[in-house]
Every structure is written in structure tokens, then in C-alpha cells.
Amino acid sequence: MDIEVRDLHKSFGTKEVLKGLSFTARGGEAFGLLGRNGAGKTTTIRIMMGVFPSDGGTVLADGQPIDYRKVGFGYLPEERGLYPKREITEQLVYFARLKGLTRDAAAREVARWLDRLEMGEYAKKKLEVLSKGNQQKIQLITAVAHDPDVIILDEPFSGLDPVNAMLLKDVVREEIDRGKAVIFSSHQMSYVEEFCHSVCILNGGVAAVSGNLMEIKRAQRASKLRVRGECAGQLADLFGGTAQEDCVILNYDSEDGRLELMKAAARLGADEISVVEPTLNDIFVAATSEGV
């Protein structure tokens, strides 16, 4: 299922938070909804989920105005909302039933997900006895146990050690492979870059950058060359920069500058010359710095 946000507007009092935001999150792909704190990500998510209405614009599911009776959302919020002194299975079943499952179906799905996330031994424990990372995995179950069409994950890897982060990655990939639209909202750009096919970077209530991540990277004007070879130190001395072993990164600000560096590197016998592709972090910083 594809979820399209089209020309969203939203104000709170005199504060205009969204100013015509548009993007599409496609089923079977991960989508990154990014922006600085206060950029409007949470407002957008709440409108998408029908928590409150927009002042203008619409949310579409497969090209039609969204019908929340038929389209299921799963949401992992950044601020966790479970009950620390209640039994884990009891509250997970409760939340699953709120999303429309029968008691038996909820109990079955909760047990399955506890086992999938290696948390079965804690089924009858109170949430407060768990580590922060394990509480995060329990919170995730509230977002997926009812088999939603769209899964929204806000800072999903917060507090997870590398082993649990890998487990969560596997779960997310499984849900994507099942055709779900998975939306990431995170400041951990490495995870977003690893998963997301497309992104939308919010700035000032609009999409500063939006679309296929690989196409966005190709469209960004590159400004660095990576050169490998014994000549790295010489190039660093000639053009500035610090050589590390047999590698140096050289900066340029024009096409002529790039050609000059490449000719010099080739003349000195470089083994490898390549343009350094901008990272998502580079793109994010450039897109959200304007107007600050």
C-alpha cells in the first residue's frame, strides 16, 4: 500500500508548522521522514494517522482518500508509552485488542512476537524489570502485533545494543518484504541510509529535499576526491588535506578544479581516483541549515 501526503498545511495558533508538504511512502519500501527538532515530523505523522486533521491538503492510500477503518497503522513513538508496573503480556494483548484483534488472536500474535524478539522468557514479568533496550523491543510489539499496513518508527534504534539492533533490522526487513510501507523518523542517519529507498527532509514546514535517495545523492554537487596510492602525501602537501596511510581526500569547488586534481594525481601515479559521494548526513545538514 502506498501512502501519499499531498499539500499538507497545519498551523497552531499563529505558528504555521506545515506549508504545503508533499511526499509518497511506497509499500514494500522504507521511507525516511527527516528534519531537525521542531521541523514538523511529529505533526505530519499525527495527521497521517488521523490523530488530528490538517488545515489543508490530504492523505491518500493507493491514490484514494484514506479510510482509517480499512487502513491499519502501527506506531512506535519516540516517547515510550507502556505501563512499567503491569505484566508485559497483559498490556500487549490489551493494546492489540484496541487495534481490532480478538482476545485469542491478540494473545497468539503477542506470544509469536515475544518469541520472534527473543523476549518469551519475560512474558509474565513487569515491564520495569527490563533494560531500556528490551523495553524498546516490547514497545515495538505494540506497533506490529495487529499486522498494520503502514508501520511508523520514530527513533526505533534508541537504546539498542548492536545485537538487538541487528534483530530489529531483520524484523524491519521482513515487514518490508511483506509489502508494508515502513516510515522511519530518526536522527541516526546511518540507519536511515541503510534502509531507506526514499527520503523527505523537512525544513521550514516544506520538503527541502525529497525523492529517491540514490538520485538525490547523484544530484548533489560533489566537492571531494579520494585518491589512493603512494602519492597521497605529496598531493596533501600540494593541495591541502591530511593523508592517512595511502589515502587522501582533496577538496575542489569547480569542474576545472576537479580536473586539475585528477590530472595531478594521475601524473604522480595514483592507484585509484574516485569522487566522494555525499552521505545522507551531508545532505541533511545542507538541507536544514538554511534559514537557521
MOQUI-V100302 format. One record per residue. RES is the residue in three letters. SS is DSSP state (hx for helix, st for strand, lp for the rest). Layout:
BEGIN
res=RES ss=SS
res=RES ss=SS
END
This chain:
BEGIN
res=MET ss=lp
res=ASP ss=lp
res=ILE ss=st
res=GLU ss=st
res=VAL ss=st
res=ARG ss=st
res=ASP ss=st
res=LEU ss=st
res=HIS ss=st
res=LYS ss=st
res=SER ss=st
res=PHE ss=st
res=GLY ss=lp
res=THR ss=lp
res=LYS ss=st
res=GLU ss=st
res=VAL ss=st
res=LEU ss=st
res=LYS ss=st
res=GLY ss=st
res=LEU ss=st
res=SER ss=st
res=PHE ss=st
res=THR ss=st
res=ALA ss=st
res=ARG ss=lp
res=GLY ss=lp
res=GLY ss=lp
res=GLU ss=lp
res=ALA ss=st
res=PHE ss=st
res=GLY ss=st
res=LEU ss=st
res=LEU ss=st
res=GLY ss=st
res=ARG ss=lp
res=ASN ss=lp
res=GLY ss=lp
res=ALA ss=lp
res=GLY ss=lp
res=LYS ss=hx
res=THR ss=hx
res=THR ss=hx
res=THR ss=hx
res=ILE ss=hx
res=ARG ss=hx
res=ILE ss=hx
res=MET ss=hx
res=MET ss=lp
res=GLY ss=lp
res=VAL ss=lp
res=PHE ss=lp
res=PRO ss=lp
res=SER ss=lp
res=ASP ss=lp
res=GLY ss=st
res=GLY ss=st
res=THR ss=st
res=VAL ss=st
res=LEU ss=st
res=ALA ss=st
res=ASP ss=lp
res=GLY ss=lp
res=GLN ss=st
res=PRO ss=st
res=ILE ss=lp
res=ASP ss=lp
res=TYR ss=lp
res=ARG ss=lp
res=LYS ss=lp
res=VAL ss=lp
res=GLY ss=lp
res=PHE ss=st
res=GLY ss=st
res=TYR ss=st
res=LEU ss=st
res=PRO ss=lp
res=GLU ss=lp
res=GLU ss=lp
res=ARG ss=lp
res=GLY ss=lp
res=LEU ss=lp
res=TYR ss=lp
res=PRO ss=lp
res=LYS ss=lp
res=ARG ss=lp
res=GLU ss=st
res=ILE ss=hx
res=THR ss=hx
res=GLU ss=hx
res=GLN ss=hx
res=LEU ss=hx
res=VAL ss=hx
res=TYR ss=hx
res=PHE ss=hx
res=ALA ss=hx
res=ARG ss=hx
res=LEU ss=hx
res=LYS ss=lp
res=GLY ss=lp
res=LEU ss=lp
res=THR ss=lp
res=ARG ss=hx
res=ASP ss=hx
res=ALA ss=hx
res=ALA ss=hx
res=ALA ss=hx
res=ARG ss=hx
res=GLU ss=hx
res=VAL ss=hx
res=ALA ss=hx
res=ARG ss=hx
res=TRP ss=hx
res=LEU ss=hx
res=ASP ss=hx
res=ARG ss=hx
res=LEU ss=lp
res=GLU ss=lp
res=MET ss=lp
res=GLY ss=hx
res=GLU ss=hx
res=TYR ss=hx
res=ALA ss=lp
res=LYS ss=lp
res=LYS ss=lp
res=LYS ss=st
res=LEU ss=hx
res=GLU ss=hx
res=VAL ss=hx
res=LEU ss=lp
res=SER ss=lp
res=LYS ss=hx
res=GLY ss=hx
res=ASN ss=hx
res=GLN ss=hx
res=GLN ss=hx
res=LYS ss=hx
res=ILE ss=hx
res=GLN ss=hx
res=LEU ss=hx
res=ILE ss=hx
res=THR ss=hx
res=ALA ss=hx
res=VAL ss=hx
res=ALA ss=lp
res=HIS ss=lp
res=ASP ss=lp
res=PRO ss=lp
res=ASP ss=lp
res=VAL ss=st
res=ILE ss=st
res=ILE ss=st
res=LEU ss=st
res=ASP ss=st
res=GLU ss=lp
res=PRO ss=lp
res=PHE ss=lp
res=SER ss=lp
res=GLY ss=lp
res=LEU ss=lp
res=ASP ss=lp
res=PRO ss=hx
res=VAL ss=hx
res=ASN ss=hx
res=ALA ss=hx
res=MET ss=hx
res=LEU ss=hx
res=LEU ss=hx
res=LYS ss=hx
res=ASP ss=hx
res=VAL ss=hx
res=VAL ss=hx
res=ARG ss=hx
res=GLU ss=hx
res=GLU ss=hx
res=ILE ss=hx
res=ASP ss=hx
res=ARG ss=lp
res=GLY ss=lp
res=LYS ss=lp
res=ALA ss=st
res=VAL ss=st
res=ILE ss=st
res=PHE ss=st
res=SER ss=st
res=SER ss=lp
res=HIS ss=lp
res=GLN ss=lp
res=MET ss=hx
res=SER ss=hx
res=TYR ss=hx
res=VAL ss=hx
res=GLU ss=hx
res=GLU ss=hx
res=PHE ss=hx
res=CYS ss=lp
res=HIS ss=lp
res=SER ss=st
res=VAL ss=st
res=CYS ss=st
res=ILE ss=st
res=LEU ss=st
res=ASN ss=st
res=GLY ss=lp
res=GLY ss=lp
res=VAL ss=st
res=ALA ss=st
res=ALA ss=st
res=VAL ss=st
res=SER ss=st
res=GLY ss=st
res=ASN ss=st
res=LEU ss=hx
res=MET ss=hx
res=GLU ss=hx
res=ILE ss=hx
res=LYS ss=hx
res=ARG ss=hx
res=ALA ss=hx
res=GLN ss=lp
res=ARG ss=lp
res=ALA ss=lp
res=SER ss=lp
res=LYS ss=st
res=LEU ss=st
res=ARG ss=st
res=VAL ss=st
res=ARG ss=st
res=GLY ss=lp
res=GLU ss=lp
res=CYS ss=lp
res=ALA ss=hx
res=GLY ss=hx
res=GLN ss=hx
res=LEU ss=hx
res=ALA ss=hx
res=ASP ss=hx
res=LEU ss=hx
res=PHE ss=hx
res=GLY ss=lp
res=GLY ss=lp
res=THR ss=lp
res=ALA ss=lp
res=GLN ss=st
res=GLU ss=lp
res=ASP ss=lp
res=CYS ss=st
res=VAL ss=st
res=ILE ss=st
res=LEU ss=st
res=ASN ss=st
res=TYR ss=lp
res=ASP ss=lp
res=SER ss=lp
res=GLU ss=hx
res=ASP ss=hx
res=GLY ss=hx
res=ARG ss=hx
res=LEU ss=hx
res=GLU ss=hx
res=LEU ss=hx
res=MET ss=hx
res=LYS ss=hx
res=ALA ss=hx
res=ALA ss=hx
res=ALA ss=hx
res=ARG ss=hx
res=LEU ss=lp
res=GLY ss=lp
res=ALA ss=lp
res=ASP ss=lp
res=GLU ss=st
res=ILE ss=st
res=SER ss=st
res=VAL ss=st
res=VAL ss=lp
res=GLU ss=lp
res=PRO ss=lp
res=THR ss=lp
res=LEU ss=hx
res=ASN ss=hx
res=ASP ss=hx
res=ILE ss=hx
res=PHE ss=hx
res=VAL ss=hx
res=ALA ss=hx
res=ALA ss=hx
res=THR ss=hx
res=SER ss=hx
res=GLU ss=lp
res=GLY ss=lp
res=VAL ss=lp
END
